[in-house]
Amino acid sequence: MYTCPKNHDSTEADFCSECGAKILGSGIVELGSNPTNPAPIPVATKSVSVQACPDCTTPHEADTGSFCEICGYNFLTSAKGGNPLANFPPPVNLSPSFTTAPISVGKPMRQWQLIISIDPTLATPDSPTAPNHASITIDLKTGANLIGRTSQARAIHPEIPLDFDDAVSSRHAILTLHPDDSVVLRDIGSSNGTMVNSQEIAIMADISIGSGDEITLGHWTRIKISKQ
């Protein structure tokens, strides 16, 4: 039972069921006639602010960085991304949903492969103890491959999941396999940055990746790229 500002007992939590007055806050909540046993106050759930990119209309969550993950639009300065993929053939199925349709090629090619491992030597003084985690091998078969951490609540399911490293952003980087069999890496606004062959790369810059290159990110994650 709820009590309105006019001291009516109301069966409704927002407006008094007797006089219609708005009940401020949670009101005075009683169970039966015992005022010392209040009902639990509902806890508000966190809302996620989503806006469409003005340049490419890709949905963008406000807490995932300042740049559009697809075209590079800067939401803070309103600067356009400059079409960062213009110097490369268009990627297959590059879309906000990170589709996973396989690439069709005219002749057999060697398979791009990622070997993901934990390297404790990459840790900083602030890093937690590296877990004992076996290496993971992933064949690169799709156009756009999101590197990041899985989030069920935000419906983020990376093609390259690094859930064991909490210094990796949920949407950290995209590894794109193009129809000409070239591979390009783009950091899409990660919190802690990305390195290729021990050199930090710029956010939203497209970096050509070759066999033998290594990507390091997070606390101690190493990704070695090879062709098999």
Helices and strands as residue ranges (DSSP letters): E 2-3, E 9-10, E 28-29, E 50-52, E 59-61, G 62-64, E 112-118, G 120-122, E 136-139, E 144-148, E 160-161, E 173-177, E 183-187, E 194-196, E 199-200, E 206-209, E 214-217, E 221-227
